[in-house]
Amino acid sequence: MSRKILPLALAAALLPGLAAADDVTIYRVKNADGTYSYTQVPTQGAEVRNLDSRDPDLPPPAETPKTPEQQTCDQARANLQMLDSEEPVGVDKDGDGIAEAPMSAEERAAQRALAKSQVDVYCQPASGG
C-alpha cells in the first residue's frame, strides 16, 4: 500500500466512529520515516488535535414531535394558566373566532374547573413499571 494512501485509509476507517461522537481527541505521530500516523491512544510526543465532528452549518437537531396526548396536556395546561392569570378572557359566543364579551367571574370559575380536570386527566405522569 502506498504511503500516501495509508493515512487516507486510516482516516476513512476512523470517520464512522467520529460521526457518532461530538468531540474526539486524535493524536498525530510522526514516524521515523517521516510519515504520520493517527491514533486515539495518547502517545508521547504526539500532536494533539481535538475534533468537533458536528457540522456548524447543520441546524440543531429537531425536537421529537409531541404525541397527541402531550399536545392535549400542553393545551390544557395553557388554558389553566390563562384562566389563573389576571388577564381578561373573552368569550366567543357565535363561533366566529372573535371574543364578543369578557368572561364573567362565574364562567371563568367554571372554565377553570374544567381546565383543571383536563390537566388531571391528560397530564398523568408516566407510570414506572
MINU-321924 format. One record per atom (N, C-alpha, C): residue number from 1; atom name; x, y, z. Coordinates in pm, 1 decimal, m for minus. Layout:
<rs>
<marse: NUM; mivo: CA; east: X; north: Y; up: Z>
...
</rs>
This chain:
<rs>
<marse: 1; mivo: N; east: 85.2; north: m117.5; up: 0.0>
<marse: 1; mivo: CA; east: 0.0; north: 0.0; up: 0.0>
<marse: 1; mivo: C; east: 89.4; north: 123.3; up: 0.0>
<marse: 2; mivo: N; east: 55.7; north: 218.4; up: m78.7>
<marse: 2; mivo: CA; east: 133.6; north: 340.8; up: m89.2>
<marse: 2; mivo: C; east: 129.7; north: 416.8; up: 42.8>
<marse: 3; mivo: N; east: 238.2; north: 486.2; up: 73.5>
<marse: 3; mivo: CA; east: 246.4; north: 561.5; up: 199.5>
<marse: 3; mivo: C; east: 147.0; north: 677.4; up: 201.8>
<marse: 4; mivo: N; east: 108.4; north: 729.9; up: 87.7>
<marse: 4; mivo: CA; east: 10.7; north: 838.6; up: 83.8>
<marse: 4; mivo: C; east: m130.4; north: 786.1; up: 106.9>
<marse: 5; mivo: N; east: m154.3; north: 663.8; up: 68.5>
<marse: 5; mivo: CA; east: m287.5; north: 606.4; up: 81.9>
<marse: 5; mivo: C; east: m313.0; north: 560.1; up: 225.3>
<marse: 6; mivo: N; east: m208.9; north: 520.4; up: 296.7>
<marse: 6; mivo: CA; east: m225.6; north: 469.4; up: 432.4>
<marse: 6; mivo: C; east: m295.8; north: 569.6; up: 524.6>
<marse: 7; mivo: N; east: m251.5; north: 696.5; up: 532.0>
<marse: 7; mivo: CA; east: m323.7; north: 790.4; up: 618.9>
<marse: 7; mivo: C; east: m468.2; north: 811.9; up: 574.5>
<marse: 8; mivo: N; east: m491.3; north: 810.8; up: 443.7>
<marse: 8; mivo: CA; east: m628.3; north: 827.1; up: 395.0>
<marse: 8; mivo: C; east: m714.7; north: 708.1; up: 434.1>
<marse: 9; mivo: N; east: m658.8; north: 589.6; up: 423.8>
<marse: 9; mivo: CA; east: m732.8; north: 469.6; up: 461.8>
<marse: 9; mivo: C; east: m761.8; north: 470.9; up: 611.5>
<marse: 10; mivo: N; east: m662.7; north: 512.4; up: 689.2>
<marse: 10; mivo: CA; east: m681.3; north: 520.0; up: 833.2>
<marse: 10; mivo: C; east: m788.3; north: 623.4; up: 868.0>
<marse: 11; mivo: N; east: m782.7; north: 738.0; up: 804.1>
<marse: 11; mivo: CA; east: m883.0; north: 841.8; up: 828.4>
<marse: 11; mivo: C; east: m1022.2; north: 792.1; up: 789.9>
<marse: 12; mivo: N; east: m1032.2; north: 722.3; up: 677.9>
<marse: 12; mivo: CA; east: m1160.9; north: 668.3; up: 634.2>
<marse: 12; mivo: C; east: m1213.3; north: 565.7; up: 734.3>
<marse: 13; mivo: N; east: m1122.4; north: 488.9; up: 793.6>
<marse: 13; mivo: CA; east: m1164.1; north: 389.8; up: 892.1>
<marse: 13; mivo: C; east: m1213.5; north: 456.1; up: 1020.1>
<marse: 14; mivo: N; east: m1158.2; north: 571.7; up: 1053.3>
<marse: 14; mivo: CA; east: m1197.6; north: 641.2; up: 1175.5>
<marse: 14; mivo: C; east: m1325.1; north: 723.3; up: 1159.6>
<marse: 15; mivo: N; east: m1360.3; north: 761.0; up: 1038.5>
<marse: 15; mivo: CA; east: m1474.2; north: 850.1; up: 1016.9>
<marse: 15; mivo: C; east: m1606.4; north: 799.3; up: 1073.9>
<marse: 16; mivo: N; east: m1643.2; north: 672.9; up: 1057.8>
<marse: 16; mivo: CA; east: m1770.6; north: 629.9; up: 1115.7>
<marse: 16; mivo: C; east: m1776.2; north: 650.8; up: 1266.6>
<marse: 17; mivo: N; east: m1666.9; north: 625.3; up: 1335.0>
<marse: 17; mivo: CA; east: m1663.3; north: 648.8; up: 1478.9>
<marse: 17; mivo: C; east: m1671.5; north: 795.5; up: 1511.9>
<marse: 18; mivo: N; east: m1611.4; north: 878.5; up: 1429.4>
<marse: 18; mivo: CA; east: m1615.1; north: 1022.2; up: 1453.3>
<marse: 18; mivo: C; east: m1755.2; north: 1077.3; up: 1434.6>
<marse: 19; mivo: N; east: m1828.7; north: 1021.2; up: 1341.9>
<marse: 19; mivo: CA; east: m1963.3; north: 1070.8; up: 1315.1>
<marse: 19; mivo: C; east: m2055.0; north: 1048.4; up: 1434.5>
<marse: 20; mivo: N; east: m2027.0; north: 945.2; up: 1513.1>
<marse: 20; mivo: CA; east: m2111.1; north: 914.7; up: 1627.5>
<marse: 20; mivo: C; east: m2074.8; north: 998.0; up: 1749.6>
<marse: 21; mivo: N; east: m1958.7; north: 1058.0; up: 1750.9>
<marse: 21; mivo: CA; east: m1913.3; north: 1134.6; up: 1866.9>
<marse: 21; mivo: C; east: m1920.8; north: 1283.6; up: 1837.8>
<marse: 22; mivo: N; east: m1931.6; north: 1361.8; up: 1943.9>
<marse: 22; mivo: CA; east: m1932.5; north: 1506.6; up: 1927.0>
<marse: 22; mivo: C; east: m1790.7; north: 1561.3; up: 1929.3>
<marse: 23; mivo: N; east: m1714.7; north: 1527.2; up: 2031.2>
<marse: 23; mivo: CA; east: m1577.4; north: 1574.2; up: 2044.0>
<marse: 23; mivo: C; east: m1485.6; north: 1453.3; up: 2054.5>
<marse: 24; mivo: N; east: m1379.0; north: 1454.7; up: 1976.5>
<marse: 24; mivo: CA; east: m1285.4; north: 1342.5; up: 1974.0>
<marse: 24; mivo: C; east: m1144.1; north: 1398.4; up: 1979.5>
<marse: 25; mivo: N; east: m1058.7; north: 1332.7; up: 2057.0>
<marse: 25; mivo: CA; east: m918.0; north: 1370.4; up: 2061.3>
<marse: 25; mivo: C; east: m840.3; north: 1272.4; up: 1974.7>
<marse: 26; mivo: N; east: m765.2; north: 1326.3; up: 1880.0>
<marse: 26; mivo: CA; east: m682.3; north: 1247.2; up: 1789.0>
<marse: 26; mivo: C; east: m536.9; north: 1286.0; up: 1813.2>
<marse: 27; mivo: N; east: m449.5; north: 1187.0; up: 1809.0>
<marse: 27; mivo: CA; east: m306.4; north: 1210.3; up: 1825.5>
<marse: 27; mivo: C; east: m237.3; north: 1184.2; up: 1692.6>
<marse: 28; mivo: N; east: m157.8; north: 1280.2; up: 1647.6>
<marse: 28; mivo: CA; east: m84.1; north: 1269.2; up: 1521.8>
<marse: 28; mivo: C; east: 62.4; north: 1246.2; up: 1557.8>
<marse: 29; mivo: N; east: 114.6; north: 1135.1; up: 1512.4>
<marse: 29; mivo: CA; east: 251.7; north: 1096.1; up: 1546.3>
<marse: 29; mivo: C; east: 334.0; north: 1088.8; up: 1418.8>
<marse: 30; mivo: N; east: 452.0; north: 1152.4; up: 1421.9>
<marse: 30; mivo: CA; east: 542.5; north: 1144.8; up: 1307.2>
<marse: 30; mivo: C; east: 629.5; north: 1020.8; up: 1324.7>
<marse: 31; mivo: N; east: 623.7; north: 932.7; up: 1226.3>
<marse: 31; mivo: CA; east: 701.7; north: 809.0; up: 1229.7>
<marse: 31; mivo: C; east: 847.6; north: 837.0; up: 1195.3>
<marse: 32; mivo: N; east: 934.0; north: 738.7; up: 1220.6>
<marse: 32; mivo: CA; east: 1077.7; north: 752.4; up: 1194.4>
<marse: 32; mivo: C; east: 1105.2; north: 780.5; up: 1047.3>
<marse: 33; mivo: N; east: 1020.8; north: 729.8; up: 958.1>
<marse: 33; mivo: CA; east: 1044.0; north: 751.1; up: 814.8>
<marse: 33; mivo: C; east: 980.7; north: 880.9; up: 764.0>
<marse: 34; mivo: N; east: 925.0; north: 963.7; up: 856.3>
<marse: 34; mivo: CA; east: 870.3; north: 1092.9; up: 817.3>
<marse: 34; mivo: C; east: 722.0; north: 1091.8; up: 785.8>
<marse: 35; mivo: N; east: 659.7; north: 976.7; up: 785.3>
<marse: 35; mivo: CA; east: 515.4; north: 970.1; up: 760.9>
<marse: 35; mivo: C; east: 440.6; north: 991.0; up: 892.8>
<marse: 36; mivo: N; east: 313.4; north: 1017.2; up: 883.0>
<marse: 36; mivo: CA; east: 233.0; north: 1041.6; up: 1002.6>
<marse: 36; mivo: C; east: 134.4; north: 928.3; up: 1024.7>
<marse: 37; mivo: N; east: 112.8; north: 898.4; up: 1151.0>
<marse: 37; mivo: CA; east: 10.7; north: 802.6; up: 1192.5>
<marse: 37; mivo: C; east: m87.6; north: 876.6; up: 1281.9>
<marse: 38; mivo: N; east: m209.4; north: 831.7; up: 1282.2>
<marse: 38; mivo: CA; east: m313.3; north: 892.8; up: 1364.4>
<marse: 38; mivo: C; east: m370.5; north: 786.7; up: 1456.9>
<marse: 39; mivo: N; east: m394.6; north: 825.4; up: 1582.0>
<marse: 39; mivo: CA; east: m446.7; north: 731.1; up: 1679.6>
<marse: 39; mivo: C; east: m531.8; north: 805.3; up: 1781.8>
<marse: 40; mivo: N; east: m615.6; north: 730.8; up: 1850.9>
<marse: 40; mivo: CA; east: m691.9; north: 787.9; up: 1961.4>
<marse: 40; mivo: C; east: m628.4; north: 751.1; up: 2095.0>
<marse: 41; mivo: N; east: m517.6; north: 678.2; up: 2089.3>
<marse: 41; mivo: CA; east: m443.6; north: 638.7; up: 2209.0>
<marse: 41; mivo: C; east: m338.8; north: 745.4; up: 2237.8>
<marse: 42; mivo: N; east: m337.7; north: 801.8; up: 2359.9>
<marse: 42; mivo: CA; east: m236.4; north: 902.7; up: 2391.7>
<marse: 42; mivo: C; east: m96.0; north: 847.3; up: 2369.1>
<marse: 43; mivo: N; east: m16.1; north: 923.4; up: 2295.1>
<marse: 43; mivo: CA; east: 118.8; north: 880.3; up: 2259.0>
<marse: 43; mivo: C; east: 215.7; north: 993.2; up: 2291.2>
<marse: 44; mivo: N; east: 328.6; north: 957.0; up: 2352.1>
<marse: 44; mivo: CA; east: 428.2; north: 1057.2; up: 2389.3>
<marse: 44; mivo: C; east: 482.7; north: 1124.9; up: 2263.6>
<marse: 45; mivo: N; east: 491.9; north: 1257.3; up: 2267.7>
<marse: 45; mivo: CA; east: 544.7; north: 1334.2; up: 2156.1>
<marse: 45; mivo: C; east: 446.2; north: 1355.0; up: 2043.1>
<marse: 46; mivo: N; east: 322.3; north: 1313.9; up: 2063.3>
<marse: 46; mivo: CA; east: 221.7; north: 1327.1; up: 1957.6>
<marse: 46; mivo: C; east: 161.5; north: 1466.8; up: 1958.5>
<marse: 47; mivo: N; east: 121.0; north: 1510.7; up: 1841.0>
<marse: 47; mivo: CA; east: 48.3; north: 1636.6; up: 1827.4>
<marse: 47; mivo: C; east: m98.9; north: 1606.6; up: 1856.7>
<marse: 48; mivo: N; east: m156.3; north: 1680.9; up: 1950.5>
<marse: 48; mivo: CA; east: m294.5; north: 1656.4; up: 1992.1>
<marse: 48; mivo: C; east: m388.3; north: 1741.9; up: 1907.8>
<marse: 49; mivo: N; east: m492.8; north: 1678.9; up: 1857.8>
<marse: 49; mivo: CA; east: m595.5; north: 1750.2; up: 1781.7>
<marse: 49; mivo: C; east: m731.3; north: 1713.8; up: 1839.5>
<marse: 50; mivo: N; east: m803.5; north: 1814.9; up: 1881.9>
<marse: 50; mivo: CA; east: m939.8; north: 1793.5; up: 1929.9>
<marse: 50; mivo: C; east: m1034.3; north: 1824.4; up: 1815.1>
<marse: 51; mivo: N; east: m1111.1; north: 1726.2; up: 1777.6>
<marse: 51; mivo: CA; east: m1202.1; north: 1740.6; up: 1664.5>
<marse: 51; mivo: C; east: m1345.5; north: 1749.4; up: 1714.3>
<marse: 52; mivo: N; east: m1418.7; north: 1840.5; up: 1657.8>
<marse: 52; mivo: CA; east: m1561.8; north: 1850.4; up: 1682.0>
<marse: 52; mivo: C; east: m1628.0; north: 1803.5; up: 1553.5>
<marse: 53; mivo: N; east: m1690.0; north: 1687.3; up: 1558.6>
<marse: 53; mivo: CA; east: m1744.1; north: 1628.5; up: 1436.6>
<marse: 53; mivo: C; east: m1878.9; north: 1687.2; up: 1397.1>
<marse: 54; mivo: N; east: m1934.2; north: 1775.0; up: 1479.8>
<marse: 54; mivo: CA; east: m2062.3; north: 1836.3; up: 1442.6>
<marse: 54; mivo: C; east: m2037.7; north: 1940.4; up: 1334.7>
<marse: 55; mivo: N; east: m2117.2; north: 1939.2; up: 1233.9>
<marse: 55; mivo: CA; east: m2106.9; north: 2035.2; up: 1124.4>
<marse: 55; mivo: C; east: m2172.3; north: 2165.5; up: 1169.1>
<marse: 56; mivo: N; east: m2096.0; north: 2275.6; up: 1175.8>
<marse: 56; mivo: CA; east: m2155.0; north: 2400.9; up: 1224.0>
<marse: 56; mivo: C; east: m2262.6; north: 2456.6; up: 1131.1>
<marse: 57; mivo: N; east: m2267.8; north: 2409.1; up: 1008.1>
<marse: 57; mivo: CA; east: m2368.5; north: 2458.1; up: 914.5>
<marse: 57; mivo: C; east: m2501.0; north: 2383.7; up: 926.2>
<marse: 58; mivo: N; east: m2500.9; north: 2273.4; up: 1002.0>
<marse: 58; mivo: CA; east: m2624.1; north: 2197.9; up: 1018.1>
<marse: 58; mivo: C; east: m2711.9; north: 2264.1; up: 1123.2>
<marse: 59; mivo: N; east: m2842.7; north: 2260.8; up: 1105.2>
<marse: 59; mivo: CA; east: m2930.8; north: 2315.1; up: 1208.8>
<marse: 59; mivo: C; east: m2926.4; north: 2224.0; up: 1331.3>
<marse: 60; mivo: N; east: m2964.5; north: 2274.3; up: 1447.4>
<marse: 60; mivo: CA; east: m2965.9; north: 2188.6; up: 1565.9>
<marse: 60; mivo: C; east: m3065.5; north: 2075.0; up: 1545.7>
<marse: 61; mivo: N; east: m3046.7; north: 1965.8; up: 1616.6>
<marse: 61; mivo: CA; east: m3138.8; north: 1853.5; up: 1599.7>
<marse: 61; mivo: C; east: m3281.5; north: 1896.2; up: 1632.4>
<marse: 62; mivo: N; east: m3373.3; north: 1846.8; up: 1554.0>
<marse: 62; mivo: CA; east: m3514.0; north: 1880.8; up: 1574.5>
<marse: 62; mivo: C; east: m3565.5; north: 1811.5; up: 1699.8>
<marse: 63; mivo: N; east: m3659.0; north: 1878.1; up: 1766.2>
<marse: 63; mivo: CA; east: m3719.6; north: 1816.1; up: 1882.3>
<marse: 63; mivo: C; east: m3806.1; north: 1699.4; up: 1835.9>
<marse: 64; mivo: N; east: m3818.5; north: 1601.6; up: 1922.9>
<marse: 64; mivo: CA; east: m3905.3; north: 1489.0; up: 1892.9>
<marse: 64; mivo: C; east: m4049.0; north: 1540.3; up: 1887.3>
<marse: 65; mivo: N; east: m4122.4; north: 1506.3; up: 1782.2>
<marse: 65; mivo: CA; east: m4260.7; north: 1554.7; up: 1773.3>
<marse: 65; mivo: C; east: m4341.6; north: 1508.3; up: 1894.5>
<marse: 66; mivo: N; east: m4428.1; north: 1594.8; up: 1941.3>
<marse: 66; mivo: CA; east: m4510.0; north: 1561.1; up: 2057.1>
<marse: 66; mivo: C; east: m4623.2; north: 1468.9; up: 2014.4>
<marse: 67; mivo: N; east: m4655.3; north: 1377.9; up: 2103.9>
<marse: 67; mivo: CA; east: m4767.7; north: 1287.8; up: 2078.9>
<marse: 67; mivo: C; east: m4897.5; north: 1367.3; up: 2094.5>
<marse: 68; mivo: N; east: m5007.8; north: 1316.6; up: 2041.0>
<marse: 68; mivo: CA; east: m5136.2; north: 1385.3; up: 2061.1>
<marse: 68; mivo: C; east: m5168.8; north: 1403.4; up: 2209.9>
<marse: 69; mivo: N; east: m5130.6; north: 1305.3; up: 2291.9>
<marse: 69; mivo: CA; east: m5155.1; north: 1315.9; up: 2435.6>
<marse: 69; mivo: C; east: m5075.7; north: 1431.1; up: 2495.9>
<marse: 70; mivo: N; east: m4949.1; north: 1446.1; up: 2452.7>
<marse: 70; mivo: CA; east: m4866.6; north: 1556.4; up: 2502.9>
<marse: 70; mivo: C; east: m4923.0; north: 1691.0; up: 2457.3>
<marse: 71; mivo: N; east: m4969.9; north: 1697.2; up: 2333.9>
<marse: 71; mivo: CA; east: m5027.8; north: 1821.6; up: 2282.6>
<marse: 71; mivo: C; east: m5154.2; north: 1858.6; up: 2360.2>
<marse: 72; mivo: N; east: m5237.3; north: 1759.1; up: 2389.8>
<marse: 72; mivo: CA; east: m5359.4; north: 1783.9; up: 2466.3>
<marse: 72; mivo: C; east: m5325.1; north: 1832.0; up: 2606.6>
<marse: 73; mivo: N; east: m5226.2; north: 1769.8; up: 2668.2>
<marse: 73; mivo: CA; east: m5181.5; north: 1811.4; up: 2801.2>
<marse: 73; mivo: C; east: m5129.8; north: 1955.2; up: 2797.6>
<marse: 74; mivo: N; east: m5046.5; north: 1986.4; up: 2699.1>
<marse: 74; mivo: CA; east: m4992.3; north: 2122.6; up: 2687.0>
<marse: 74; mivo: C; east: m5104.3; north: 2225.1; up: 2671.7>
<marse: 75; mivo: N; east: m5205.0; north: 2193.2; up: 2590.4>
<marse: 75; mivo: CA; east: m5317.2; north: 2285.8; up: 2569.9>
<marse: 75; mivo: C; east: m5397.0; north: 2302.6; up: 2698.4>
<marse: 76; mivo: N; east: m5420.2; north: 2192.1; up: 2769.9>
<marse: 76; mivo: CA; east: m5494.3; north: 2200.0; up: 2896.1>
<marse: 76; mivo: C; east: m5418.7; north: 2285.4; up: 2997.7>
<marse: 77; mivo: N; east: m5287.8; north: 2268.7; up: 3005.7>
<marse: 77; mivo: CA; east: m5207.6; north: 2349.9; up: 3098.8>
<marse: 77; mivo: C; east: m5207.9; north: 2497.4; up: 3058.7>
<marse: 78; mivo: N; east: m5200.4; north: 2524.1; up: 2928.4>
<marse: 78; mivo: CA; east: m5203.5; north: 2663.1; up: 2881.0>
<marse: 78; mivo: C; east: m5338.2; north: 2727.2; up: 2914.6>
<marse: 79; mivo: N; east: m5447.2; north: 2651.5; up: 2897.8>
<marse: 79; mivo: CA; east: m5579.9; north: 2703.4; up: 2931.9>
<marse: 79; mivo: C; east: m5588.4; north: 2735.1; up: 3080.9>
<marse: 80; mivo: N; east: m5539.6; north: 2642.8; up: 3163.6>
<marse: 80; mivo: CA; east: m5543.5; north: 2663.7; up: 3308.0>
<marse: 80; mivo: C; east: m5458.5; north: 2784.3; up: 3347.7>
<marse: 81; mivo: N; east: m5342.0; north: 2796.4; up: 3288.3>
<marse: 81; mivo: CA; east: m5254.3; north: 2909.7; up: 3318.8>
<marse: 81; mivo: C; east: m5321.8; north: 3042.1; up: 3279.9>
<marse: 82; mivo: N; east: m5386.5; north: 3044.4; up: 3164.6>
<marse: 82; mivo: CA; east: m5455.1; north: 3165.7; up: 3119.6>
<marse: 82; mivo: C; east: m5569.6; north: 3200.4; up: 3215.2>
<marse: 83; mivo: N; east: m5646.6; north: 3099.8; up: 3256.0>
<marse: 83; mivo: CA; east: m5759.4; north: 3124.9; up: 3345.7>
<marse: 83; mivo: C; east: m5713.4; north: 3163.0; up: 3486.4>
<marse: 84; mivo: N; east: m5594.7; north: 3120.0; up: 3526.4>
<marse: 84; mivo: CA; east: m5539.5; north: 3156.2; up: 3657.4>
<marse: 84; mivo: C; east: m5476.5; north: 3294.9; up: 3657.5>
<marse: 85; mivo: N; east: m5452.1; north: 3351.0; up: 3540.2>
<marse: 85; mivo: CA; east: m5388.6; north: 3482.7; up: 3532.5>
<marse: 85; mivo: C; east: m5491.0; north: 3592.4; up: 3560.7>
<marse: 86; mivo: N; east: m5441.5; north: 3712.9; up: 3572.9>
<marse: 86; mivo: CA; east: m5528.3; north: 3828.9; up: 3595.1>
<marse: 86; mivo: C; east: m5577.6; north: 3889.0; up: 3463.5>
<marse: 87; mivo: N; east: m5528.8; north: 3836.4; up: 3351.5>
<marse: 87; mivo: CA; east: m5566.4; north: 3889.7; up: 3220.1>
<marse: 87; mivo: C; east: m5714.3; north: 3861.9; up: 3192.3>
<marse: 88; mivo: N; east: m5784.5; north: 3958.7; up: 3131.6>
<marse: 88; mivo: CA; east: m5924.0; north: 3932.8; up: 3094.7>
<marse: 88; mivo: C; east: m5931.2; north: 3826.5; up: 2984.7>
<marse: 89; mivo: N; east: m6031.8; north: 3743.0; up: 2993.5>
<marse: 89; mivo: CA; east: m6052.1; north: 3636.3; up: 2895.1>
<marse: 89; mivo: C; east: m6185.7; north: 3662.3; up: 2827.5>
<marse: 90; mivo: N; east: m6183.3; north: 3662.0; up: 2694.9>
<marse: 90; mivo: CA; east: m6305.7; north: 3687.2; up: 2620.2>
<marse: 90; mivo: C; east: m6379.1; north: 3559.0; up: 2586.6>
<marse: 91; mivo: N; east: m6508.6; north: 3574.3; up: 2555.3>
<marse: 91; mivo: CA; east: m6593.2; north: 3461.3; up: 2518.3>
<marse: 91; mivo: C; east: m6640.2; north: 3481.7; up: 2374.8>
<marse: 92; mivo: N; east: m6621.0; north: 3378.5; up: 2292.7>
<marse: 92; mivo: CA; east: m6669.3; north: 3379.9; up: 2154.3>
<marse: 92; mivo: C; east: m6807.3; north: 3315.1; up: 2155.2>
<marse: 93; mivo: N; east: m6910.4; north: 3395.4; up: 2149.8>
<marse: 93; mivo: CA; east: m7047.2; north: 3343.8; up: 2162.9>
<marse: 93; mivo: C; east: m7106.3; north: 3293.6; up: 2031.7>
<marse: 94; mivo: N; east: m7054.2; north: 3340.0; up: 1916.6>
<marse: 94; mivo: CA; east: m7113.6; north: 3299.0; up: 1789.5>
<marse: 94; mivo: C; east: m7022.1; north: 3209.7; up: 1705.4>
<marse: 95; mivo: N; east: m6906.8; north: 3168.6; up: 1758.9>
<marse: 95; mivo: CA; east: m6820.1; north: 3073.8; up: 1689.8>
<marse: 95; mivo: C; east: m6739.5; north: 3130.2; up: 1575.3>
<marse: 96; mivo: N; east: m6727.3; north: 3263.3; up: 1565.4>
<marse: 96; mivo: CA; east: m6651.2; north: 3321.3; up: 1454.7>
<marse: 96; mivo: C; east: m6503.4; north: 3343.3; up: 1487.7>
<marse: 97; mivo: N; east: m6461.3; north: 3303.6; up: 1609.2>
<marse: 97; mivo: CA; east: m6321.6; north: 3318.9; up: 1647.7>
<marse: 97; mivo: C; east: m6289.2; north: 3452.8; up: 1709.2>
<marse: 98; mivo: N; east: m6389.3; north: 3537.7; up: 1726.2>
<marse: 98; mivo: CA; east: m6369.4; north: 3670.7; up: 1784.3>
<marse: 98; mivo: C; east: m6448.6; north: 3678.0; up: 1914.6>
<marse: 99; mivo: N; east: m6380.3; north: 3719.5; up: 2022.1>
<marse: 99; mivo: CA; east: m6446.8; north: 3731.0; up: 2152.1>
<marse: 99; mivo: C; east: m6539.2; north: 3852.0; up: 2151.4>
<marse: 100; mivo: N; east: m6667.5; north: 3827.1; up: 2180.0>
<marse: 100; mivo: CA; east: m6765.3; north: 3935.7; up: 2181.8>
<marse: 100; mivo: C; east: m6775.4; north: 4001.2; up: 2319.4>
<marse: 101; mivo: N; east: m6747.6; north: 3924.8; up: 2424.6>
<marse: 101; mivo: CA; east: m6764.7; north: 3978.3; up: 2559.8>
<marse: 101; mivo: C; east: m6661.6; north: 3916.2; up: 2652.7>
<marse: 102; mivo: N; east: m6626.7; north: 3988.9; up: 2758.9>
<marse: 102; mivo: CA; east: m6535.9; north: 3928.9; up: 2856.5>
<marse: 102; mivo: C; east: m6608.0; north: 3819.2; up: 2934.7>
<marse: 103; mivo: N; east: m6531.9; north: 3721.3; up: 2978.9>
<marse: 103; mivo: CA; east: m6587.0; north: 3610.0; up: 3054.9>
<marse: 103; mivo: C; east: m6624.6; north: 3660.1; up: 3194.4>
<marse: 104; mivo: N; east: m6742.0; north: 3622.7; up: 3240.1>
<marse: 104; mivo: CA; east: m6784.3; north: 3661.8; up: 3375.2>
<marse: 104; mivo: C; east: m6705.6; north: 3580.5; up: 3477.5>
<marse: 105; mivo: N; east: m6711.7; north: 3623.8; up: 3602.6>
<marse: 105; mivo: CA; east: m6640.7; north: 3552.5; up: 3709.8>
<marse: 105; mivo: C; east: m6693.2; north: 3409.4; up: 3722.5>
<marse: 106; mivo: N; east: m6824.2; north: 3391.1; up: 3705.7>
<marse: 106; mivo: CA; east: m6883.0; north: 3257.2; up: 3716.2>
<marse: 106; mivo: C; east: m6837.5; north: 3168.7; up: 3599.5>
<marse: 107; mivo: N; east: m6839.5; north: 3225.1; up: 3478.3>
<marse: 107; mivo: CA; east: m6792.7; north: 3149.8; up: 3360.7>
<marse: 107; mivo: C; east: m6644.8; north: 3113.4; up: 3376.0>
<marse: 108; mivo: N; east: m6567.9; north: 3207.8; up: 3426.9>
<marse: 108; mivo: CA; east: m6423.9; north: 3184.5; up: 3443.9>
<marse: 108; mivo: C; east: m6400.4; north: 3072.3; up: 3545.0>
<marse: 109; mivo: N; east: m6474.9; north: 3073.2; up: 3656.0>
<marse: 109; mivo: CA; east: m6459.9; north: 2968.6; up: 3757.5>
<marse: 109; mivo: C; east: m6497.2; north: 2831.9; up: 3699.4>
<marse: 110; mivo: N; east: m6604.6; north: 2827.5; up: 3620.7>
<marse: 110; mivo: CA; east: m6646.2; north: 2700.7; up: 3560.1>
<marse: 110; mivo: C; east: m6542.0; north: 2652.0; up: 3459.4>
<marse: 111; mivo: N; east: m6489.8; north: 2742.8; up: 3377.0>
<marse: 111; mivo: CA; east: m6388.0; north: 2705.4; up: 3278.3>
<marse: 111; mivo: C; east: m6257.3; north: 2664.2; up: 3346.4>
<marse: 112; mivo: N; east: m6226.1; north: 2729.7; up: 3459.8>
<marse: 112; mivo: CA; east: m6105.7; north: 2693.9; up: 3533.6>
<marse: 112; mivo: C; east: m6119.2; north: 2552.0; up: 3590.2>
<marse: 113; mivo: N; east: m6236.4; north: 2519.2; up: 3644.3>
<marse: 113; mivo: CA; east: m6259.9; north: 2384.4; up: 3696.9>
<marse: 113; mivo: C; east: m6248.4; north: 2281.0; up: 3584.2>
<marse: 114; mivo: N; east: m6302.7; north: 2313.7; up: 3467.1>
<marse: 114; mivo: CA; east: m6292.6; north: 2223.9; up: 3352.2>
<marse: 114; mivo: C; east: m6146.6; north: 2206.2; up: 3309.7>
<marse: 115; mivo: N; east: m6072.6; north: 2316.5; up: 3301.1>
<marse: 115; mivo: CA; east: m5931.3; north: 2309.1; up: 3261.3>
<marse: 115; mivo: C; east: m5850.7; north: 2229.0; up: 3362.6>
<marse: 116; mivo: N; east: m5881.2; north: 2247.4; up: 3491.7>
<marse: 116; mivo: CA; east: m5809.8; north: 2173.1; up: 3596.3>
<marse: 116; mivo: C; east: m5836.5; north: 2024.1; up: 3582.2>
<marse: 117; mivo: N; east: m5961.3; north: 1986.6; up: 3556.0>
<marse: 117; mivo: CA; east: m5993.2; north: 1844.2; up: 3539.8>
<marse: 117; mivo: C; east: m5926.9; north: 1787.8; up: 3413.9>
<marse: 118; mivo: N; east: m5915.5; north: 1868.6; up: 3307.9>
<marse: 118; mivo: CA; east: m5846.4; north: 1822.9; up: 3186.9>
<marse: 118; mivo: C; east: m5697.9; north: 1801.0; up: 3214.1>
<marse: 119; mivo: N; east: m5636.2; north: 1890.1; up: 3291.2>
<marse: 119; mivo: CA; east: m5495.1; north: 1871.0; up: 3328.2>
<marse: 119; mivo: C; east: m5480.5; north: 1742.3; up: 3408.6>
<marse: 120; mivo: N; east: m5572.3; north: 1719.6; up: 3502.4>
<marse: 120; mivo: CA; east: m5566.0; north: 1598.1; up: 3584.5>
<marse: 120; mivo: C; east: m5578.0; north: 1471.7; up: 3499.6>
<marse: 121; mivo: N; east: m5661.4; north: 1476.5; up: 3395.3>
<marse: 121; mivo: CA; east: m5682.8; north: 1358.8; up: 3310.6>
<marse: 121; mivo: C; east: m5570.7; north: 1340.5; up: 3208.7>
<marse: 122; mivo: N; east: m5534.0; north: 1447.8; up: 3138.2>
<marse: 122; mivo: CA; east: m5442.4; north: 1436.2; up: 3024.9>
<marse: 122; mivo: C; east: m5295.0; north: 1449.1; up: 3060.1>
<marse: 123; mivo: N; east: m5265.0; north: 1495.7; up: 3178.8>
<marse: 123; mivo: CA; east: m5124.4; north: 1517.7; up: 3215.3>
<marse: 123; mivo: C; east: m5080.4; north: 1421.0; up: 3324.2>
<marse: 124; mivo: N; east: m5118.1; north: 1296.4; up: 3310.2>
<marse: 124; mivo: CA; east: m5078.2; north: 1194.9; up: 3406.5>
<marse: 124; mivo: C; east: m4928.9; north: 1168.8; up: 3394.6>
<marse: 125; mivo: N; east: m4857.6; north: 1157.3; up: 3507.1>
<marse: 125; mivo: CA; east: m4715.4; north: 1122.6; up: 3498.1>
<marse: 125; mivo: C; east: m4700.2; north: 980.7; up: 3444.0>
<marse: 126; mivo: N; east: m4587.5; north: 958.4; up: 3376.7>
<marse: 126; mivo: CA; east: m4560.6; north: 824.9; up: 3321.7>
<marse: 126; mivo: C; east: m4549.5; north: 726.3; up: 3436.6>
<marse: 127; mivo: N; east: m4617.2; north: 613.5; up: 3423.3>
<marse: 127; mivo: CA; east: m4612.2; north: 513.5; up: 3530.0>
<marse: 127; mivo: C; east: m4484.7; north: 432.1; up: 3518.4>
<marse: 128; mivo: N; east: m4419.4; north: 413.3; up: 3631.1>
<marse: 128; mivo: CA; east: m4296.2; north: 331.9; up: 3633.1>
<marse: 128; mivo: C; east: m4333.8; north: 186.5; up: 3638.9>
<marse: 129; mivo: N; east: m4270.5; north: 104.0; up: 3554.4>
<marse: 129; mivo: CA; east: m4316.7; north: m33.1; up: 3550.1>
<marse: 129; mivo: C; east: m4214.3; north: m128.5; up: 3575.7>
</rs>
